[in-house]
Amino acid sequence: MDFLVMNEGFPLLSVLIFMPLAGALVTMFLPSESAARAWALIVTTACALLSISLYTGFDASTAQYQFGEHHPWISQWNINYTLGVDGISLLLILLTTMIMPFCVLASWNYIAKRVKAFMVCLMVMECAMIGVFAALDFVLFYILWEAMLIPMYLIIGIWGGPRKIYASIKFFIYTLAGSVMLLVAIIALYLTSAPHTFSIPMLMGGQYSSTFQLLVFLAFFLAFAIKVPMFPFHTWLPAAHVEAPTAGSVILASILLKMGTYGFLRFCLPITPLATITLMPYILWLSVVAILYGGFTALAQKDMKKLIAYSSVGHMGFVTLGIFVLNVQGIEGAILQMINHGVTTGALFLCVGMIYERTHSRELDQASGIGKQMPIFVTFLAFFSLSSLAFPGTNSFIGEFLILAGGFSRNLIIAGAAIPGAILAAAYMLRMLQKVIWGGVDNPKQKLNDLNGREMVILAPFLLFVFWIGLGPEPFLSVMHTSVAHLLEQVASAANSTAVVGLMP
């Protein structure tokens, strides 16, 4: 257990995981829908405030998992309730807890039916998402991973758009297929380990044959590539985003997509390093294809939600590119870009939701020329769009810069091939902005109210993070640096002991 710094006092991680679940149980007994909204906001805000203790109490100088908790669970199978965070999972937990109160606020008026059930789904989602990032036992991780499926399936299927059943079933089938592959990999690792264990840190230190690593890597890859989603496993994403209510789209874009890239970082690189290095060139090219495909497809969209959904395919292509270049710049850029994408794309989906509440349409044509009527709204939209296209001074610029710097250090041709993706991002985001701000008004009699106080409160914190990360990213990079360096040491150690030496920097 030398990998774990035990928390001898307050069980902070357990409280963060189970507080939303307890909040969901209480919600079912509340007397009214308005009480359910207020209670969900109180619970998610309390989680967000409490999670700040993770950041302030985290020791960035060590790669050990901190705030550790370890309790025997099913002893005969060596299954334990083990929690802990490093510099990578810490940031993703913070992203999760910070996003959730705004999902509640965004649903305040948007969700008008079965409000209590919707708030229960949101809080169960939060419980599972925090747990996934904190779990250090594979069984615990898998249960929480699967637990996310049901509330998101219900959020899309009950509160979604006209094609909600199709979108929810497609989402469920794709992610369940990935989950089966994940389970196969977990069982294979358990049976191969000696003594048998589901401990993730202990399995990271195991020695496995190259063939076994290749098979486990492929199972992991299918599970996580669907979740990212990488091209060509992305087809569930546009339907889910388009049909989901605003809060569902925000959770999908901001947090659920990060589960896949977190899986690559947490499992593929340290547990199957030889297979990672062997297959690295293919995954880098697949990432480049995702960047270009996402960019071109977004450029052709007239539905703003679809445009942002396809842009996510491109942005997450940059993230996987950064992860698999296997150097410090690339991986730190990828992790930062995971946070950036959560902030920026989440905010863009909120903006689209605010337009939809007014026009009952997501079509660009219906939102064209609203700049004169909604100057505050288009100001927010402009900053988030500039962030999405990685304009200097915004958060995404730092992330993409680090990823491309890492990419050029690894392979000039692959990194060069990804550059047009940045140009495509500028093209589709500026096209959307031009249409919304200066486009002709198809319905001149249409009168739209600008943002109200609640909506400005929702968007303002996202804008704060856009410029905070863009102008001062050091607090975020310093938290993850030791953990990223340790991760690369694990991969390099495996590479140096085999014939693949020379592939690592």
MIVO-731946 format. One line per 2 residues: for each residue x, z, y of C-alpha. Coordinates in pm, whole numbers, plus 50000, padded with zeros to 5 digits. Example, Ala and Ser with C-alpha at 12.3 -4.5 7.8 and 13.67 -1.06 7.14 Angstrom:
BEGIN
51230 50780 49550 ~ 51367 50714 49894;
***
This chain:
BEGIN
50000 50000 50000 ~ 50300 49961 50230;
50126 49659 50384 ~ 49854 49883 50526;
49872 50128 50816 ~ 49598 50372 50720;
49349 50493 50976 ~ 49335 50866 50914;
49076 50938 51181 ~ 48775 50744 51299;
48688 50455 51056 ~ 48669 50200 51337;
48646 49887 51123 ~ 48371 50028 50899;
48173 50137 51203 ~ 48207 49789 51355;
48089 49629 51032 ~ 47797 49859 50957;
47673 49932 51308 ~ 47498 49591 51335;
47355 49635 50984 ~ 47215 49976 51076;
47083 49822 51397 ~ 46908 49552 51195;
46740 49813 50975 ~ 46616 50005 51279;
46484 49683 51437 ~ 46234 49637 51156;
46060 49960 51258 ~ 46049 49901 51632;
45698 49881 51785 ~ 45732 49561 51988;
45925 49236 52025 ~ 46057 49333 52367;
46194 49654 52215 ~ 46363 49446 51945;
46535 49231 52208 ~ 46656 49533 52405;
46772 49715 52090 ~ 46967 49410 51966;
47136 49384 52304 ~ 47228 49754 52297;
47371 49733 51944 ~ 47573 49415 51998;
47703 49538 52334 ~ 47806 49870 52177;
47996 49674 51909 ~ 48169 49467 52177;
48274 49775 52374 ~ 48389 49958 52061;
48595 49659 51945 ~ 48807 49686 52260;
48959 49994 52092 ~ 49105 49758 51832;
49298 49573 52101 ~ 49413 49879 52292;
49520 50063 51975 ~ 49689 49768 51804;
50065 49779 51756 ~ 50181 49419 51811;
50538 49494 51699 ~ 50451 49511 51328;
50301 49261 51085 ~ 50134 49536 50882;
49757 49547 50860 ~ 49633 49820 51092;
49325 50042 51120 ~ 49344 50042 50740;
49077 50185 50512 ~ 49105 50197 50134;
48846 50337 49893 ~ 48804 50268 49519;
48489 50071 49452 ~ 48470 49930 49095;
48775 50088 48935 ~ 48761 49917 48594;
48801 49580 48765 ~ 49041 49707 49031;
48796 49617 49307 ~ 48839 49822 49623;
48687 49860 49964 ~ 49000 49771 50163;
48996 49685 50532 ~ 49268 49612 50787;
49353 49375 51069 ~ 49667 49195 51180;
49730 48999 51500 ~ 49534 48700 51367;
49216 48870 51247 ~ 49212 49108 51544;
49152 48825 51792 ~ 48880 48672 51576;
48695 49005 51546 ~ 48712 49041 51924;
48576 48687 51963 ~ 48287 48772 51731;
48188 49097 51899 ~ 48218 48951 52250;
48003 48646 52169 ~ 47711 48827 52004;
47556 49003 52308 ~ 47535 48666 52482;
47361 48517 52179 ~ 47097 48789 52217;
47064 48717 52590 ~ 47045 48341 52528;
46753 48403 52290 ~ 46565 48631 52531;
46306 48370 52628 ~ 46407 48086 52396;
46288 48269 52083 ~ 45917 48337 52119;
45801 48381 51759 ~ 45915 48631 51494;
46147 48790 51748 ~ 46219 49099 51538;
46317 48889 51239 ~ 46543 48674 51455;
46725 48976 51597 ~ 46766 49115 51245;
46928 48785 51139 ~ 47168 48797 51436;
47281 49151 51357 ~ 47321 49085 50983;
47531 48780 51078 ~ 47751 48999 51298;
47799 49251 51018 ~ 47911 48980 50774;
48133 48796 51022 ~ 48327 49107 51127;
48359 49203 50763 ~ 48506 48867 50663;
48785 48901 50920 ~ 48858 49263 50820;
48834 49243 50440 ~ 49157 49275 50240;
48996 49265 49897 ~ 48884 48927 49764;
48555 49053 49615 ~ 48460 49226 49938;
48564 48914 50130 ~ 48356 48686 49905;
48043 48901 49924 ~ 48058 48905 50303;
48142 48532 50311 ~ 47828 48459 50111;
47622 48707 50313 ~ 47664 48488 50619;
47483 48200 50453 ~ 47137 48357 50431;
47078 48463 50795 ~ 47218 48134 50927;
47001 47942 50681 ~ 46699 48133 50812;
46800 48093 51179 ~ 46813 47715 51139;
46521 47687 50897 ~ 46270 47908 51086;
46365 47880 51452 ~ 46520 47532 51449;
46403 47193 51577 ~ 46177 46930 51419;
46417 46855 51130 ~ 46505 47219 51069;
46431 47218 50695 ~ 46656 46918 50633;
46936 47068 50844 ~ 46914 47415 50688;
46911 47284 50331 ~ 47205 47052 50401;
47398 47340 50560 ~ 47323 47564 50264;
47418 47308 49997 ~ 47748 47211 50162;
47862 47566 50226 ~ 47746 47687 49885;
47948 47409 49719 ~ 48252 47527 49911;
48179 47885 49812 ~ 48180 47791 49442;
48528 47643 49479 ~ 48639 47959 49662;
48508 48174 49377 ~ 48696 47962 49122;
49020 48011 49314 ~ 48964 48387 49342;
48898 48427 48969 ~ 49205 48216 48882;
49425 48434 49105 ~ 49281 48753 48953;
49345 48638 48596 ~ 49699 48523 48677;
49807 48836 48865 ~ 49981 49115 48676;
49839 49373 48692 ~ 49505 49208 48762;
49407 49263 49123 ~ 49178 49133 49395;
49399 49279 49668 ~ 49468 48997 49914;
49805 49132 50039 ~ 49923 49190 49681;
49821 48839 49577 ~ 50015 48705 49878;
50331 48852 49723 ~ 50270 48700 49379;
50485 48433 49214 ~ 50290 48133 49087;
50392 47803 48928 ~ 50378 47491 49142;
50099 47341 48929 ~ 49888 47657 48955;
49944 47670 49330 ~ 49837 47308 49364;
49510 47368 49177 ~ 49431 47688 49368;
49520 47521 49697 ~ 49280 47235 49627;
48998 47479 49551 ~ 49075 47675 49868;
49104 47355 50067 ~ 48761 47224 49965;
48601 47559 50048 ~ 48761 47589 50389;
48760 47219 50485 ~ 48378 47220 50452;
48356 47527 50670 ~ 48589 47393 50947;
48453 47115 50898 ~ 48727 46858 50847;
48660 46487 50814 ~ 48502 46373 50576;
48334 46708 50497 ~ 48171 46734 50839;
47832 46565 50788 ~ 47637 46892 50772;
47758 46996 51117 ~ 47572 46763 51359;
47237 46823 51189 ~ 47289 47200 51186;
47397 47210 51550 ~ 47118 46984 51672;
46838 47163 51489 ~ 46961 47522 51533;
46833 47728 51825 ~ 47085 47791 52103;
47214 48120 51960 ~ 47256 47957 51619;
47457 47671 51767 ~ 47676 47917 51956;
47745 48125 51644 ~ 47816 47812 51440;
48058 47669 51694 ~ 48219 47987 51816;
48262 48184 51496 ~ 48151 48022 51170;
48376 47718 51207 ~ 48670 47956 51250;
48609 48096 50902 ~ 48757 47779 50755;
49071 47774 50964 ~ 49109 48151 50912;
49095 48084 50538 ~ 49377 47829 50567;
49591 48083 50754 ~ 49504 48389 50546;
49510 48237 50197 ~ 49651 47883 50169;
49978 47938 50354 ~ 50088 48274 50209;
49938 48250 49856 ~ 50004 47881 49782;
50305 47797 50004 ~ 50452 47532 49774;
50128 47338 49756 ~ 50085 47378 50133;
50426 47225 50197 ~ 50375 46949 49940;
50036 46843 50077 ~ 50119 46909 50441;
50165 46539 50543 ~ 49827 46438 50400;
49645 46721 50576 ~ 49819 46642 50904;
49701 46280 50883 ~ 49350 46399 50789;
49358 46616 51101 ~ 49454 46316 51313;
49166 46117 51165 ~ 48929 46405 51250;
49057 46413 51608 ~ 49004 46040 51660;
48679 46017 51465 ~ 48532 46314 51651;
48634 46166 51985 ~ 48497 45817 51924;
48171 45948 51775 ~ 48116 46193 52061;
48168 45909 52306 ~ 47873 45722 52154;
47622 46010 52166 ~ 47321 46033 52397;
47210 46374 52268 ~ 47419 46643 52443;
47413 46873 52141 ~ 47534 46595 51914;
47805 46509 52165 ~ 47934 46866 52164;
47898 46890 51785 ~ 48114 46582 51727;
48362 46700 51988 ~ 48399 47012 51772;
48512 46794 51483 ~ 48790 46661 51706;
48882 47000 51849 ~ 48900 47160 51507;
49119 46867 51401 ~ 49369 46988 51659;
49344 47338 51508 ~ 49419 47220 51153;
49700 47003 51291 ~ 49853 47312 51452;
49818 47521 51136 ~ 49980 47269 50902;
50278 47174 51118 ~ 50403 47511 50993;
50595 47628 51296 ~ 50541 47907 51547;
50424 47688 51834 ~ 50174 47500 51621;
50019 47803 51451 ~ 50003 48015 51767;
49849 47717 51947 ~ 49600 47676 51663;
49492 48042 51671 ~ 49463 48034 52048;
49264 47711 52023 ~ 49028 47879 51775;
48954 48137 52044 ~ 48937 47869 52314;
48695 47657 52117 ~ 48476 47959 52059;
48466 48032 52431 ~ 48431 47679 52566;
48205 47518 52308 ~ 47990 47828 52290;
47944 47808 52666 ~ 47863 47436 52650;
47593 47498 52389 ~ 47450 47771 52612;
47442 47521 52900 ~ 47258 47267 52686;
47012 47538 52582 ~ 46941 47618 52947;
46869 47252 53019 ~ 46649 47231 52710;
46442 47529 52825 ~ 46365 47336 53145;
46326 46975 53028 ~ 46247 47026 52657;
46498 46752 52586 ~ 46867 46732 52503;
46894 46364 52592 ~ 47152 46283 52858;
46903 46052 53029 ~ 46659 46340 53079;
46930 46554 53237 ~ 47081 46286 53457;
47108 46348 53826 ~ 47017 46716 53819;
47318 46813 54028 ~ 47115 46827 54350;
46851 47053 54196 ~ 47086 47277 53993;
47417 47308 54179 ~ 47510 47642 54020;
47443 47507 53674 ~ 47651 47193 53717;
47936 47402 53861 ~ 47950 47605 53540;
47909 47289 53333 ~ 48193 47118 53518;
48439 47401 53454 ~ 48346 47424 53085;
48376 47046 53051 ~ 48721 47053 53212;
48817 47324 52968 ~ 48688 47119 52676;
48905 46822 52775 ~ 49205 47058 52811;
49252 47026 53187 ~ 49566 47213 53308;
49484 47565 53422 ~ 49209 47609 53163;
49233 47782 52826 ~ 49222 47472 52606;
49523 47322 52783 ~ 49747 47606 52663;
49620 47572 52306 ~ 49655 47194 52284;
49994 47203 52458 ~ 50132 47446 52198;
49979 47248 51911 ~ 50127 46919 52034;
50463 47087 52102 ~ 50463 47211 51744;
50347 46870 51625 ~ 50627 46684 51800;
50877 46931 51652 ~ 50744 46846 51307;
50673 46473 51320 ~ 50680 46245 51624;
50453 45981 51471 ~ 50177 46219 51362;
50182 46409 51692 ~ 50183 46081 51884;
49884 45959 51684 ~ 49685 46265 51796;
49742 46200 52168 ~ 49454 45947 52205;
49223 46231 52099 ~ 49298 46408 52428;
49215 46089 52618 ~ 48890 46047 52425;
48794 46405 52510 ~ 48838 46328 52878;
48626 46013 52839 ~ 48324 46169 52670;
48321 46488 52875 ~ 48358 46308 53209;
48089 46060 53103 ~ 47853 46352 53038;
47944 46517 53368 ~ 47901 46194 53566;
47558 46142 53412 ~ 47439 46500 53468;
47571 46539 53823 ~ 47540 46195 53976;
47324 45992 53737 ~ 46997 45847 53859;
46687 46063 53815 ~ 46450 45896 53569;
46169 46127 53675 ~ 46200 46189 54052;
45895 46421 54042 ~ 46069 46652 53798;
46156 46980 53971 ~ 46406 47203 53796;
46495 47558 53894 ~ 46861 47647 53913;
47012 47923 53700 ~ 46855 48266 53732;
47048 48592 53737 ~ 47030 48644 53359;
47168 48297 53292 ~ 47455 48343 53539;
47540 48677 53374 ~ 47553 48496 53040;
47789 48219 53157 ~ 48017 48413 53393;
48218 48598 53124 ~ 48287 48269 52943;
48425 48127 53269 ~ 48640 48438 53313;
48802 48378 52974 ~ 48850 48006 53049;
49078 48095 53342 ~ 49223 48417 53201;
49358 48240 52892 ~ 49441 47929 53093;
49646 48109 53357 ~ 49772 48417 53171;
49775 48364 52792 ~ 50055 48614 52724;
49828 48908 52621 ~ 49674 48686 52354;
49996 48525 52231 ~ 50189 48852 52215;
49924 49010 51990 ~ 49952 48737 51729;
50326 48656 51750 ~ 50463 48907 51494;
50189 48826 51244 ~ 50250 48451 51280;
50626 48497 51241 ~ 50569 48704 50925;
50333 48439 50788 ~ 50596 48169 50837;
50861 48389 50676 ~ 50640 48410 50366;
50609 48030 50351 ~ 50979 47971 50424;
51084 48221 50159 ~ 50890 48028 49896;
51026 47698 50022 ~ 51386 47815 50017;
51354 47920 49655 ~ 51246 47578 49529;
51322 47209 49546 ~ 51109 47171 49858;
51385 47325 50067 ~ 51448 47110 50373;
51084 47054 50450 ~ 51060 47374 50649;
51214 47407 50997;
***
